[in-house]
Amino acid sequence: MSARGKLFVVSGPSGVGKGTLVSMLAGRDDAWVSVSATTRAPRPGEEDGREYFFMSRDAFLEKAAADGFIEWAEYSGNCYGTPKDKVEEQLAAGRNVVLEIEVQGALQVKEKLPEAKLIFIEPPSMDALEERLRGRGTESEDAISRRLATARVELGEKMKYDYTLVNDDLDEAFRAMTGYMASI
């Protein structure tokens, strides 16, 4: 029987590159990237079980009431959560599990599963973060302002994390993140 895997939670402000860093882990033998469940409708090109497990609101809330999520939250009218059974299955099989979730959810995970290791990805500066958000070309001025305000709050929580790294250079940030994970 193999040793139990370790649980890693990656968080950081929108636009910091956490999704890119986590996607670089996908397909590696040493980590399984968890897929969240959501009540939002699939976007074009998204597949159930790949980007998200798409659920009706009733089914989601029923699963939440049955303690079927490690963490969950409602954001912009939709529910998002990490299915407990899928994560437990991978950990029991000896695989390291990576969750990419927001700060509130990460702190919920740490409360329920103190052995989880929290990794916070931060931008080199707020100016750099604003530049990245604007560079996407997908956000309104109002949305950018909201994301920057949220980022300031999230940055205030980074001291609750086990490991913090600055994503100034993607390759270096990936080396730092995987180096930390290998050291645990």
MODELLER restraints for C-alpha pairs under 7 A, 6 or more apart:
rsr = mdl.restraints
at = mdl.atoms
rsr.add(forms.Gaussian(group=physical.xy_distance, feature=features.Distance(at['CA:2:A'], at['CA:93:A']), mean=6.78, stdev=0.5))
rsr.add(forms.Gaussian(group=physical.xy_distance, feature=features.Distance(at['CA:2:A'], at['CA:94:A']), mean=5.52, stdev=0.5))
rsr.add(forms.Gaussian(group=physical.xy_distance, feature=features.Distance(at['CA:3:A'], at['CA:94:A']), mean=5.23, stdev=0.5))
rsr.add(forms.Gaussian(group=physical.xy_distance, feature=features.Distance(at['CA:4:A'], at['CA:91:A']), mean=5.53, stdev=0.5))
rsr.add(forms.Gaussian(group=physical.xy_distance, feature=features.Distance(at['CA:4:A'], at['CA:92:A']), mean=5.28, stdev=0.5))
rsr.add(forms.Gaussian(group=physical.xy_distance, feature=features.Distance(at['CA:4:A'], at['CA:93:A']), mean=6.60, stdev=0.5))
rsr.add(forms.Gaussian(group=physical.xy_distance, feature=features.Distance(at['CA:4:A'], at['CA:94:A']), mean=4.32, stdev=0.5))
rsr.add(forms.Gaussian(group=physical.xy_distance, feature=features.Distance(at['CA:5:A'], at['CA:91:A']), mean=4.42, stdev=0.5))
rsr.add(forms.Gaussian(group=physical.xy_distance, feature=features.Distance(at['CA:5:A'], at['CA:92:A']), mean=6.60, stdev=0.5))
rsr.add(forms.Gaussian(group=physical.xy_distance, feature=features.Distance(at['CA:5:A'], at['CA:94:A']), mean=4.13, stdev=0.5))
rsr.add(forms.Gaussian(group=physical.xy_distance, feature=features.Distance(at['CA:5:A'], at['CA:95:A']), mean=4.49, stdev=0.5))
rsr.add(forms.Gaussian(group=physical.xy_distance, feature=features.Distance(at['CA:5:A'], at['CA:96:A']), mean=4.44, stdev=0.5))
rsr.add(forms.Gaussian(group=physical.xy_distance, feature=features.Distance(at['CA:6:A'], at['CA:91:A']), mean=6.56, stdev=0.5))
rsr.add(forms.Gaussian(group=physical.xy_distance, feature=features.Distance(at['CA:6:A'], at['CA:96:A']), mean=4.64, stdev=0.5))
rsr.add(forms.Gaussian(group=physical.xy_distance, feature=features.Distance(at['CA:6:A'], at['CA:97:A']), mean=6.26, stdev=0.5))
rsr.add(forms.Gaussian(group=physical.xy_distance, feature=features.Distance(at['CA:7:A'], at['CA:96:A']), mean=5.88, stdev=0.5))
rsr.add(forms.Gaussian(group=physical.xy_distance, feature=features.Distance(at['CA:7:A'], at['CA:97:A']), mean=4.91, stdev=0.5))
rsr.add(forms.Gaussian(group=physical.xy_distance, feature=features.Distance(at['CA:7:A'], at['CA:98:A']), mean=6.17, stdev=0.5))
rsr.add(forms.Gaussian(group=physical.xy_distance, feature=features.Distance(at['CA:7:A'], at['CA:116:A']), mean=4.88, stdev=0.5))
rsr.add(forms.Gaussian(group=physical.xy_distance, feature=features.Distance(at['CA:7:A'], at['CA:117:A']), mean=6.30, stdev=0.5))
rsr.add(forms.Gaussian(group=physical.xy_distance, feature=features.Distance(at['CA:8:A'], at['CA:97:A']), mean=6.07, stdev=0.5))
rsr.add(forms.Gaussian(group=physical.xy_distance, feature=features.Distance(at['CA:8:A'], at['CA:98:A']), mean=4.82, stdev=0.5))
rsr.add(forms.Gaussian(group=physical.xy_distance, feature=features.Distance(at['CA:8:A'], at['CA:99:A']), mean=6.28, stdev=0.5))
rsr.add(forms.Gaussian(group=physical.xy_distance, feature=features.Distance(at['CA:8:A'], at['CA:116:A']), mean=5.70, stdev=0.5))
rsr.add(forms.Gaussian(group=physical.xy_distance, feature=features.Distance(at['CA:8:A'], at['CA:117:A']), mean=4.84, stdev=0.5))
rsr.add(forms.Gaussian(group=physical.xy_distance, feature=features.Distance(at['CA:8:A'], at['CA:118:A']), mean=5.88, stdev=0.5))
rsr.add(forms.Gaussian(group=physical.xy_distance, feature=features.Distance(at['CA:9:A'], at['CA:98:A']), mean=5.72, stdev=0.5))
rsr.add(forms.Gaussian(group=physical.xy_distance, feature=features.Distance(at['CA:9:A'], at['CA:99:A']), mean=4.70, stdev=0.5))
rsr.add(forms.Gaussian(group=physical.xy_distance, feature=features.Distance(at['CA:9:A'], at['CA:100:A']), mean=5.95, stdev=0.5))
rsr.add(forms.Gaussian(group=physical.xy_distance, feature=features.Distance(at['CA:9:A'], at['CA:101:A']), mean=6.97, stdev=0.5))
rsr.add(forms.Gaussian(group=physical.xy_distance, feature=features.Distance(at['CA:9:A'], at['CA:106:A']), mean=6.30, stdev=0.5))
rsr.add(forms.Gaussian(group=physical.xy_distance, feature=features.Distance(at['CA:9:A'], at['CA:117:A']), mean=6.22, stdev=0.5))
rsr.add(forms.Gaussian(group=physical.xy_distance, feature=features.Distance(at['CA:9:A'], at['CA:118:A']), mean=4.77, stdev=0.5))
rsr.add(forms.Gaussian(group=physical.xy_distance, feature=features.Distance(at['CA:9:A'], at['CA:119:A']), mean=5.90, stdev=0.5))
rsr.add(forms.Gaussian(group=physical.xy_distance, feature=features.Distance(at['CA:10:A'], at['CA:99:A']), mean=6.04, stdev=0.5))
rsr.add(forms.Gaussian(group=physical.xy_distance, feature=features.Distance(at['CA:10:A'], at['CA:100:A']), mean=4.81, stdev=0.5))
rsr.add(forms.Gaussian(group=physical.xy_distance, feature=features.Distance(at['CA:10:A'], at['CA:101:A']), mean=6.39, stdev=0.5))
rsr.add(forms.Gaussian(group=physical.xy_distance, feature=features.Distance(at['CA:10:A'], at['CA:118:A']), mean=6.17, stdev=0.5))
rsr.add(forms.Gaussian(group=physical.xy_distance, feature=features.Distance(at['CA:10:A'], at['CA:119:A']), mean=4.81, stdev=0.5))
rsr.add(forms.Gaussian(group=physical.xy_distance, feature=features.Distance(at['CA:10:A'], at['CA:120:A']), mean=5.92, stdev=0.5))
rsr.add(forms.Gaussian(group=physical.xy_distance, feature=features.Distance(at['CA:11:A'], at['CA:18:A']), mean=6.79, stdev=0.5))
rsr.add(forms.Gaussian(group=physical.xy_distance, feature=features.Distance(at['CA:11:A'], at['CA:100:A']), mean=6.02, stdev=0.5))
rsr.add(forms.Gaussian(group=physical.xy_distance, feature=features.Distance(at['CA:11:A'], at['CA:101:A']), mean=5.59, stdev=0.5))
rsr.add(forms.Gaussian(group=physical.xy_distance, feature=features.Distance(at['CA:11:A'], at['CA:102:A']), mean=5.38, stdev=0.5))
rsr.add(forms.Gaussian(group=physical.xy_distance, feature=features.Distance(at['CA:11:A'], at['CA:103:A']), mean=5.89, stdev=0.5))
rsr.add(forms.Gaussian(group=physical.xy_distance, feature=features.Distance(at['CA:11:A'], at['CA:119:A']), mean=6.38, stdev=0.5))
rsr.add(forms.Gaussian(group=physical.xy_distance, feature=features.Distance(at['CA:11:A'], at['CA:120:A']), mean=5.04, stdev=0.5))
rsr.add(forms.Gaussian(group=physical.xy_distance, feature=features.Distance(at['CA:11:A'], at['CA:121:A']), mean=6.12, stdev=0.5))
rsr.add(forms.Gaussian(group=physical.xy_distance, feature=features.Distance(at['CA:12:A'], at['CA:18:A']), mean=6.61, stdev=0.5))
rsr.add(forms.Gaussian(group=physical.xy_distance, feature=features.Distance(at['CA:12:A'], at['CA:102:A']), mean=6.82, stdev=0.5))
rsr.add(forms.Gaussian(group=physical.xy_distance, feature=features.Distance(at['CA:12:A'], at['CA:120:A']), mean=5.46, stdev=0.5))
rsr.add(forms.Gaussian(group=physical.xy_distance, feature=features.Distance(at['CA:12:A'], at['CA:121:A']), mean=4.82, stdev=0.5))
rsr.add(forms.Gaussian(group=physical.xy_distance, feature=features.Distance(at['CA:12:A'], at['CA:122:A']), mean=5.86, stdev=0.5))
rsr.add(forms.Gaussian(group=physical.xy_distance, feature=features.Distance(at['CA:12:A'], at['CA:154:A']), mean=6.93, stdev=0.5))
rsr.add(forms.Gaussian(group=physical.xy_distance, feature=features.Distance(at['CA:13:A'], at['CA:122:A']), mean=6.96, stdev=0.5))
rsr.add(forms.Gaussian(group=physical.xy_distance, feature=features.Distance(at['CA:13:A'], at['CA:151:A']), mean=4.83, stdev=0.5))
rsr.add(forms.Gaussian(group=physical.xy_distance, feature=features.Distance(at['CA:13:A'], at['CA:154:A']), mean=6.48, stdev=0.5))
rsr.add(forms.Gaussian(group=physical.xy_distance, feature=features.Distance(at['CA:14:A'], at['CA:147:A']), mean=6.62, stdev=0.5))
rsr.add(forms.Gaussian(group=physical.xy_distance, feature=features.Distance(at['CA:15:A'], at['CA:129:A']), mean=6.33, stdev=0.5))
rsr.add(forms.Gaussian(group=physical.xy_distance, feature=features.Distance(at['CA:15:A'], at['CA:132:A']), mean=6.07, stdev=0.5))
rsr.add(forms.Gaussian(group=physical.xy_distance, feature=features.Distance(at['CA:15:A'], at['CA:133:A']), mean=5.64, stdev=0.5))
rsr.add(forms.Gaussian(group=physical.xy_distance, feature=features.Distance(at['CA:16:A'], at['CA:121:A']), mean=6.78, stdev=0.5))
rsr.add(forms.Gaussian(group=physical.xy_distance, feature=features.Distance(at['CA:16:A'], at['CA:122:A']), mean=6.19, stdev=0.5))
rsr.add(forms.Gaussian(group=physical.xy_distance, feature=features.Distance(at['CA:16:A'], at['CA:123:A']), mean=5.44, stdev=0.5))
rsr.add(forms.Gaussian(group=physical.xy_distance, feature=features.Distance(at['CA:16:A'], at['CA:129:A']), mean=6.46, stdev=0.5))
rsr.add(forms.Gaussian(group=physical.xy_distance, feature=features.Distance(at['CA:16:A'], at['CA:167:A']), mean=6.88, stdev=0.5))
rsr.add(forms.Gaussian(group=physical.xy_distance, feature=features.Distance(at['CA:18:A'], at['CA:121:A']), mean=6.42, stdev=0.5))
rsr.add(forms.Gaussian(group=physical.xy_distance, feature=features.Distance(at['CA:21:A'], at['CA:174:A']), mean=6.13, stdev=0.5))
rsr.add(forms.Gaussian(group=physical.xy_distance, feature=features.Distance(at['CA:25:A'], at['CA:31:A']), mean=6.66, stdev=0.5))
rsr.add(forms.Gaussian(group=physical.xy_distance, feature=features.Distance(at['CA:26:A'], at['CA:32:A']), mean=6.74, stdev=0.5))
rsr.add(forms.Gaussian(group=physical.xy_distance, feature=features.Distance(at['CA:26:A'], at['CA:33:A']), mean=6.11, stdev=0.5))
rsr.add(forms.Gaussian(group=physical.xy_distance, feature=features.Distance(at['CA:30:A'], at['CA:95:A']), mean=6.40, stdev=0.5))
rsr.add(forms.Gaussian(group=physical.xy_distance, feature=features.Distance(at['CA:30:A'], at['CA:96:A']), mean=6.24, stdev=0.5))
rsr.add(forms.Gaussian(group=physical.xy_distance, feature=features.Distance(at['CA:31:A'], at['CA:95:A']), mean=5.97, stdev=0.5))
rsr.add(forms.Gaussian(group=physical.xy_distance, feature=features.Distance(at['CA:31:A'], at['CA:96:A']), mean=4.69, stdev=0.5))
rsr.add(forms.Gaussian(group=physical.xy_distance, feature=features.Distance(at['CA:31:A'], at['CA:97:A']), mean=5.62, stdev=0.5))
rsr.add(forms.Gaussian(group=physical.xy_distance, feature=features.Distance(at['CA:31:A'], at['CA:98:A']), mean=6.73, stdev=0.5))
rsr.add(forms.Gaussian(group=physical.xy_distance, feature=features.Distance(at['CA:32:A'], at['CA:95:A']), mean=6.58, stdev=0.5))
rsr.add(forms.Gaussian(group=physical.xy_distance, feature=features.Distance(at['CA:32:A'], at['CA:96:A']), mean=6.07, stdev=0.5))
rsr.add(forms.Gaussian(group=physical.xy_distance, feature=features.Distance(at['CA:32:A'], at['CA:97:A']), mean=4.82, stdev=0.5))
rsr.add(forms.Gaussian(group=physical.xy_distance, feature=features.Distance(at['CA:32:A'], at['CA:98:A']), mean=6.07, stdev=0.5))
rsr.add(forms.Gaussian(group=physical.xy_distance, feature=features.Distance(at['CA:33:A'], at['CA:97:A']), mean=5.87, stdev=0.5))
rsr.add(forms.Gaussian(group=physical.xy_distance, feature=features.Distance(at['CA:33:A'], at['CA:98:A']), mean=4.77, stdev=0.5))
rsr.add(forms.Gaussian(group=physical.xy_distance, feature=features.Distance(at['CA:33:A'], at['CA:99:A']), mean=6.23, stdev=0.5))
rsr.add(forms.Gaussian(group=physical.xy_distance, feature=features.Distance(at['CA:34:A'], at['CA:87:A']), mean=6.83, stdev=0.5))
rsr.add(forms.Gaussian(group=physical.xy_distance, feature=features.Distance(at['CA:34:A'], at['CA:97:A']), mean=6.62, stdev=0.5))
rsr.add(forms.Gaussian(group=physical.xy_distance, feature=features.Distance(at['CA:34:A'], at['CA:98:A']), mean=5.98, stdev=0.5))
rsr.add(forms.Gaussian(group=physical.xy_distance, feature=features.Distance(at['CA:34:A'], at['CA:99:A']), mean=5.44, stdev=0.5))
rsr.add(forms.Gaussian(group=physical.xy_distance, feature=features.Distance(at['CA:35:A'], at['CA:49:A']), mean=6.89, stdev=0.5))
rsr.add(forms.Gaussian(group=physical.xy_distance, feature=features.Distance(at['CA:35:A'], at['CA:50:A']), mean=6.84, stdev=0.5))
rsr.add(forms.Gaussian(group=physical.xy_distance, feature=features.Distance(at['CA:35:A'], at['CA:51:A']), mean=6.44, stdev=0.5))
rsr.add(forms.Gaussian(group=physical.xy_distance, feature=features.Distance(at['CA:35:A'], at['CA:52:A']), mean=5.52, stdev=0.5))
rsr.add(forms.Gaussian(group=physical.xy_distance, feature=features.Distance(at['CA:35:A'], at['CA:53:A']), mean=6.99, stdev=0.5))
rsr.add(forms.Gaussian(group=physical.xy_distance, feature=features.Distance(at['CA:36:A'], at['CA:52:A']), mean=5.18, stdev=0.5))
rsr.add(forms.Gaussian(group=physical.xy_distance, feature=features.Distance(at['CA:36:A'], at['CA:53:A']), mean=6.21, stdev=0.5))
rsr.add(forms.Gaussian(group=physical.xy_distance, feature=features.Distance(at['CA:36:A'], at['CA:80:A']), mean=6.61, stdev=0.5))
rsr.add(forms.Gaussian(group=physical.xy_distance, feature=features.Distance(at['CA:36:A'], at['CA:81:A']), mean=5.49, stdev=0.5))
rsr.add(forms.Gaussian(group=physical.xy_distance, feature=features.Distance(at['CA:36:A'], at['CA:82:A']), mean=4.80, stdev=0.5))
rsr.add(forms.Gaussian(group=physical.xy_distance, feature=features.Distance(at['CA:36:A'], at['CA:83:A']), mean=6.62, stdev=0.5))
rsr.add(forms.Gaussian(group=physical.xy_distance, feature=features.Distance(at['CA:37:A'], at['CA:52:A']), mean=5.27, stdev=0.5))
rsr.add(forms.Gaussian(group=physical.xy_distance, feature=features.Distance(at['CA:37:A'], at['CA:53:A']), mean=4.34, stdev=0.5))
rsr.add(forms.Gaussian(group=physical.xy_distance, feature=features.Distance(at['CA:37:A'], at['CA:54:A']), mean=5.87, stdev=0.5))
rsr.add(forms.Gaussian(group=physical.xy_distance, feature=features.Distance(at['CA:37:A'], at['CA:55:A']), mean=6.85, stdev=0.5))
rsr.add(forms.Gaussian(group=physical.xy_distance, feature=features.Distance(at['CA:37:A'], at['CA:80:A']), mean=5.57, stdev=0.5))
rsr.add(forms.Gaussian(group=physical.xy_distance, feature=features.Distance(at['CA:37:A'], at['CA:81:A']), mean=5.21, stdev=0.5))
rsr.add(forms.Gaussian(group=physical.xy_distance, feature=features.Distance(at['CA:37:A'], at['CA:82:A']), mean=6.23, stdev=0.5))
rsr.add(forms.Gaussian(group=physical.xy_distance, feature=features.Distance(at['CA:37:A'], at['CA:83:A']), mean=6.78, stdev=0.5))
rsr.add(forms.Gaussian(group=physical.xy_distance, feature=features.Distance(at['CA:38:A'], at['CA:52:A']), mean=6.45, stdev=0.5))
rsr.add(forms.Gaussian(group=physical.xy_distance, feature=features.Distance(at['CA:38:A'], at['CA:53:A']), mean=6.23, stdev=0.5))
rsr.add(forms.Gaussian(group=physical.xy_distance, feature=features.Distance(at['CA:38:A'], at['CA:54:A']), mean=5.28, stdev=0.5))
rsr.add(forms.Gaussian(group=physical.xy_distance, feature=features.Distance(at['CA:38:A'], at['CA:55:A']), mean=5.98, stdev=0.5))
rsr.add(forms.Gaussian(group=physical.xy_distance, feature=features.Distance(at['CA:38:A'], at['CA:78:A']), mean=6.90, stdev=0.5))
rsr.add(forms.Gaussian(group=physical.xy_distance, feature=features.Distance(at['CA:38:A'], at['CA:79:A']), mean=5.38, stdev=0.5))
rsr.add(forms.Gaussian(group=physical.xy_distance, feature=features.Distance(at['CA:38:A'], at['CA:80:A']), mean=4.43, stdev=0.5))
rsr.add(forms.Gaussian(group=physical.xy_distance, feature=features.Distance(at['CA:38:A'], at['CA:81:A']), mean=6.55, stdev=0.5))
rsr.add(forms.Gaussian(group=physical.xy_distance, feature=features.Distance(at['CA:39:A'], at['CA:54:A']), mean=5.94, stdev=0.5))
rsr.add(forms.Gaussian(group=physical.xy_distance, feature=features.Distance(at['CA:39:A'], at['CA:55:A']), mean=5.10, stdev=0.5))
rsr.add(forms.Gaussian(group=physical.xy_distance, feature=features.Distance(at['CA:39:A'], at['CA:56:A']), mean=5.48, stdev=0.5))
rsr.add(forms.Gaussian(group=physical.xy_distance, feature=features.Distance(at['CA:39:A'], at['CA:57:A']), mean=5.39, stdev=0.5))
rsr.add(forms.Gaussian(group=physical.xy_distance, feature=features.Distance(at['CA:39:A'], at['CA:60:A']), mean=6.93, stdev=0.5))
rsr.add(forms.Gaussian(group=physical.xy_distance, feature=features.Distance(at['CA:39:A'], at['CA:78:A']), mean=5.46, stdev=0.5))
rsr.add(forms.Gaussian(group=physical.xy_distance, feature=features.Distance(at['CA:39:A'], at['CA:79:A']), mean=5.34, stdev=0.5))
rsr.add(forms.Gaussian(group=physical.xy_distance, feature=features.Distance(at['CA:39:A'], at['CA:80:A']), mean=6.85, stdev=0.5))
rsr.add(forms.Gaussian(group=physical.xy_distance, feature=features.Distance(at['CA:40:A'], at['CA:78:A']), mean=5.52, stdev=0.5))
rsr.add(forms.Gaussian(group=physical.xy_distance, feature=features.Distance(at['CA:48:A'], at['CA:54:A']), mean=5.83, stdev=0.5))
rsr.add(forms.Gaussian(group=physical.xy_distance, feature=features.Distance(at['CA:68:A'], at['CA:83:A']), mean=6.02, stdev=0.5))
rsr.add(forms.Gaussian(group=physical.xy_distance, feature=features.Distance(at['CA:68:A'], at['CA:84:A']), mean=5.50, stdev=0.5))
rsr.add(forms.Gaussian(group=physical.xy_distance, feature=features.Distance(at['CA:69:A'], at['CA:81:A']), mean=5.98, stdev=0.5))
rsr.add(forms.Gaussian(group=physical.xy_distance, feature=features.Distance(at['CA:69:A'], at['CA:82:A']), mean=5.21, stdev=0.5))
rsr.add(forms.Gaussian(group=physical.xy_distance, feature=features.Distance(at['CA:69:A'], at['CA:83:A']), mean=4.53, stdev=0.5))
rsr.add(forms.Gaussian(group=physical.xy_distance, feature=features.Distance(at['CA:69:A'], at['CA:84:A']), mean=4.75, stdev=0.5))
rsr.add(forms.Gaussian(group=physical.xy_distance, feature=features.Distance(at['CA:70:A'], at['CA:82:A']), mean=5.56, stdev=0.5))
rsr.add(forms.Gaussian(group=physical.xy_distance, feature=features.Distance(at['CA:70:A'], at['CA:83:A']), mean=6.31, stdev=0.5))
rsr.add(forms.Gaussian(group=physical.xy_distance, feature=features.Distance(at['CA:70:A'], at['CA:84:A']), mean=5.09, stdev=0.5))
rsr.add(forms.Gaussian(group=physical.xy_distance, feature=features.Distance(at['CA:70:A'], at['CA:109:A']), mean=6.25, stdev=0.5))
rsr.add(forms.Gaussian(group=physical.xy_distance, feature=features.Distance(at['CA:71:A'], at['CA:81:A']), mean=5.60, stdev=0.5))
rsr.add(forms.Gaussian(group=physical.xy_distance, feature=features.Distance(at['CA:71:A'], at['CA:82:A']), mean=5.72, stdev=0.5))
rsr.add(forms.Gaussian(group=physical.xy_distance, feature=features.Distance(at['CA:71:A'], at['CA:105:A']), mean=5.68, stdev=0.5))
rsr.add(forms.Gaussian(group=physical.xy_distance, feature=features.Distance(at['CA:71:A'], at['CA:108:A']), mean=6.01, stdev=0.5))
rsr.add(forms.Gaussian(group=physical.xy_distance, feature=features.Distance(at['CA:71:A'], at['CA:109:A']), mean=6.11, stdev=0.5))
rsr.add(forms.Gaussian(group=physical.xy_distance, feature=features.Distance(at['CA:72:A'], at['CA:80:A']), mean=5.53, stdev=0.5))
rsr.add(forms.Gaussian(group=physical.xy_distance, feature=features.Distance(at['CA:72:A'], at['CA:81:A']), mean=3.93, stdev=0.5))
rsr.add(forms.Gaussian(group=physical.xy_distance, feature=features.Distance(at['CA:72:A'], at['CA:82:A']), mean=6.49, stdev=0.5))
rsr.add(forms.Gaussian(group=physical.xy_distance, feature=features.Distance(at['CA:72:A'], at['CA:105:A']), mean=6.47, stdev=0.5))
rsr.add(forms.Gaussian(group=physical.xy_distance, feature=features.Distance(at['CA:73:A'], at['CA:79:A']), mean=5.72, stdev=0.5))
rsr.add(forms.Gaussian(group=physical.xy_distance, feature=features.Distance(at['CA:73:A'], at['CA:80:A']), mean=5.60, stdev=0.5))
rsr.add(forms.Gaussian(group=physical.xy_distance, feature=features.Distance(at['CA:73:A'], at['CA:81:A']), mean=6.46, stdev=0.5))
rsr.add(forms.Gaussian(group=physical.xy_distance, feature=features.Distance(at['CA:74:A'], at['CA:80:A']), mean=6.22, stdev=0.5))
rsr.add(forms.Gaussian(group=physical.xy_distance, feature=features.Distance(at['CA:87:A'], at['CA:97:A']), mean=6.84, stdev=0.5))
rsr.add(forms.Gaussian(group=physical.xy_distance, feature=features.Distance(at['CA:90:A'], at['CA:97:A']), mean=6.90, stdev=0.5))
rsr.add(forms.Gaussian(group=physical.xy_distance, feature=features.Distance(at['CA:91:A'], at['CA:97:A']), mean=6.63, stdev=0.5))
rsr.add(forms.Gaussian(group=physical.xy_distance, feature=features.Distance(at['CA:103:A'], at['CA:154:A']), mean=6.46, stdev=0.5))
rsr.add(forms.Gaussian(group=physical.xy_distance, feature=features.Distance(at['CA:110:A'], at['CA:116:A']), mean=5.81, stdev=0.5))
rsr.add(forms.Gaussian(group=physical.xy_distance, feature=features.Distance(at['CA:117:A'], at['CA:162:A']), mean=5.99, stdev=0.5))
rsr.add(forms.Gaussian(group=physical.xy_distance, feature=features.Distance(at['CA:118:A'], at['CA:161:A']), mean=4.98, stdev=0.5))
rsr.add(forms.Gaussian(group=physical.xy_distance, feature=features.Distance(at['CA:118:A'], at['CA:162:A']), mean=5.18, stdev=0.5))
rsr.add(forms.Gaussian(group=physical.xy_distance, feature=features.Distance(at['CA:118:A'], at['CA:163:A']), mean=6.43, stdev=0.5))
rsr.add(forms.Gaussian(group=physical.xy_distance, feature=features.Distance(at['CA:119:A'], at['CA:161:A']), mean=6.01, stdev=0.5))
rsr.add(forms.Gaussian(group=physical.xy_distance, feature=features.Distance(at['CA:119:A'], at['CA:162:A']), mean=6.16, stdev=0.5))
rsr.add(forms.Gaussian(group=physical.xy_distance, feature=features.Distance(at['CA:119:A'], at['CA:163:A']), mean=4.87, stdev=0.5))
rsr.add(forms.Gaussian(group=physical.xy_distance, feature=features.Distance(at['CA:119:A'], at['CA:164:A']), mean=5.73, stdev=0.5))
rsr.add(forms.Gaussian(group=physical.xy_distance, feature=features.Distance(at['CA:120:A'], at['CA:158:A']), mean=6.21, stdev=0.5))
rsr.add(forms.Gaussian(group=physical.xy_distance, feature=features.Distance(at['CA:120:A'], at['CA:161:A']), mean=6.28, stdev=0.5))
rsr.add(forms.Gaussian(group=physical.xy_distance, feature=features.Distance(at['CA:120:A'], at['CA:163:A']), mean=6.26, stdev=0.5))
rsr.add(forms.Gaussian(group=physical.xy_distance, feature=features.Distance(at['CA:120:A'], at['CA:164:A']), mean=4.65, stdev=0.5))
rsr.add(forms.Gaussian(group=physical.xy_distance, feature=features.Distance(at['CA:120:A'], at['CA:165:A']), mean=6.42, stdev=0.5))
rsr.add(forms.Gaussian(group=physical.xy_distance, feature=features.Distance(at['CA:121:A'], at['CA:164:A']), mean=6.00, stdev=0.5))
rsr.add(forms.Gaussian(group=physical.xy_distance, feature=features.Distance(at['CA:121:A'], at['CA:165:A']), mean=5.29, stdev=0.5))
rsr.add(forms.Gaussian(group=physical.xy_distance, feature=features.Distance(at['CA:121:A'], at['CA:166:A']), mean=5.87, stdev=0.5))
rsr.add(forms.Gaussian(group=physical.xy_distance, feature=features.Distance(at['CA:121:A'], at['CA:167:A']), mean=6.43, stdev=0.5))
rsr.add(forms.Gaussian(group=physical.xy_distance, feature=features.Distance(at['CA:122:A'], at['CA:165:A']), mean=6.22, stdev=0.5))
rsr.add(forms.Gaussian(group=physical.xy_distance, feature=features.Distance(at['CA:122:A'], at['CA:166:A']), mean=4.82, stdev=0.5))
rsr.add(forms.Gaussian(group=physical.xy_distance, feature=features.Distance(at['CA:122:A'], at['CA:167:A']), mean=6.09, stdev=0.5))
rsr.add(forms.Gaussian(group=physical.xy_distance, feature=features.Distance(at['CA:123:A'], at['CA:129:A']), mean=5.90, stdev=0.5))
rsr.add(forms.Gaussian(group=physical.xy_distance, feature=features.Distance(at['CA:123:A'], at['CA:166:A']), mean=5.59, stdev=0.5))
rsr.add(forms.Gaussian(group=physical.xy_distance, feature=features.Distance(at['CA:123:A'], at['CA:167:A']), mean=5.54, stdev=0.5))
rsr.add(forms.Gaussian(group=physical.xy_distance, feature=features.Distance(at['CA:123:A'], at['CA:168:A']), mean=6.68, stdev=0.5))
rsr.add(forms.Gaussian(group=physical.xy_distance, feature=features.Distance(at['CA:124:A'], at['CA:166:A']), mean=5.81, stdev=0.5))
rsr.add(forms.Gaussian(group=physical.xy_distance, feature=features.Distance(at['CA:124:A'], at['CA:167:A']), mean=6.43, stdev=0.5))
rsr.add(forms.Gaussian(group=physical.xy_distance, feature=features.Distance(at['CA:124:A'], at['CA:168:A']), mean=5.48, stdev=0.5))
rsr.add(forms.Gaussian(group=physical.xy_distance, feature=features.Distance(at['CA:133:A'], at['CA:144:A']), mean=6.70, stdev=0.5))
rsr.add(forms.Gaussian(group=physical.xy_distance, feature=features.Distance(at['CA:165:A'], at['CA:173:A']), mean=6.88, stdev=0.5))
rsr.add(forms.Gaussian(group=physical.xy_distance, feature=features.Distance(at['CA:166:A'], at['CA:173:A']), mean=6.82, stdev=0.5))
rsr.add(forms.Gaussian(group=physical.xy_distance, feature=features.Distance(at['CA:167:A'], at['CA:173:A']), mean=5.30, stdev=0.5))
